[in-house]
Amino acid sequence: MYGKCTRYRVKGIPGVKDRSFDALQDAKTWLAQAQTDARRGEFVDPRDGALSLKDYIATHWWPTQSGDPSTLERIEQRVRRHIVPHLGALPLNGVGTEVLRSWKKRLEKDLGPTSIRLVWATLSGVLQAAVEDRRLARNPCRASTVRPPAAAPGRVEAWGPERVLAVRAVIPDRYRVLVEIGAGLGLRQGEAFGLSMEDIDFDAEIVHVRRQVKMVRTKLCFALPKGRKVRDVPLPSSVAKALRQHVEFLAPVPVTMPWDDPRPPQTPVEAKHRRPRTYNLLVTGREHKAINRNYFNSYVWKPALAEAGVIAALEESAPDGSRAWEPFREHGYHALRHFYASEQLEAGESVVSLARWLGHSDPGFTLRKYAHFLPRAGARGGAAIDAVFA
């Protein structure tokens, strides 16, 4: 190859691109390594890793992602806000452990441990795909010298009955039954918003949890419950009475929305899957539409919590005219679900039954989350020891 670019070229290895070198020894060394890696199925051409992280995500990774639209929306936000602005210009093989340590330190200025772990998992998924696409030899997010922050310690705390009743007493009438639905049936917020009259079997004393109201890019739609799992929940008589009273006060409203994804369909299959469906919703907003969770949380739920003394009242307007509630997670609508779990366990219901009613696929998850609600933990074991030594 004298006189034509570099002088020595390695070629003819199945599955390996040709490569040229200036020095014969460099060519022989690379040839030996490439042949060994090719036989093992581990060959990675470093030239493929020269593609920028931003281009790899846009061209090769993101177009192949599928799944729940709201989940994809959250992933896209993490990529757009926290990954591409800081790492997007780097080549794939330039994202090493030193870069990750600097990136982690930068994230810690703006995000908490849980959010950093989610962003870290997203980047790790991107880089693992690059490994499997033979663009990287290893995933630096799995290195032992740099890790995402540990999960924040803590455990779920449940409201007491007095607090549940206090919030129920001050929440507007049209939304009051949502307290019974959350605290008496353990439904998630979207499942409570999506509950229809057809889902309630008063004779069998069962509520069928079949759908939720979900928000995707500020638009609402119907969808299966979280995890795409439908379930049946026992209907206590007090909750059944509250549901009947609510129906007498406000008749169910037929609401029509797309299924699973509010975006316009691109194919006949998507059109069939997303076709609008109508359900007679038990609870709707003032405009007789499905409840928007952002509106409900800011203008119904939080004012009720403040009036009940659970949280501080909304501060006066800031100098710029803005008003905002203090962020809190422990007093969201999900607190009613924790109350339901605590009451069931303290009443002696099994963890397996509770997991089924809550829609958890693994009773072990339910036990880990709510084990501290089990009544008098250790009492029976202590009694057995006393019986031996007394």
SULGI-V447064 format. One line per field, one symbol per residue. psi: psi as a letter, one per 40 degrees, with the letter a starting at -180 (. if undefined). Layout:
psi->???
This chain:
psi->ehegbidhhhiehhehiihiidhddddddddddddddddefehhhdddeehiddddddddddeeiiahdddddddddddddeddddedeiideegadddddddddddeddiiddddddddddddddddddddefeidiheeeieehiiiihhiiihhiiidddddddddeiideededdddddeefiidddddehideehgddefihhheiihihhfeiiiiiiihefhiiihihidddddddddddddhiihhhhiihdheihieiddddddeiiihighdhiadefiihhddddddeddddddddeediiihiihideeihiihhidefideddddddddddddeeiidddddddefhdhdddddddedeehhfhedddddddddde.
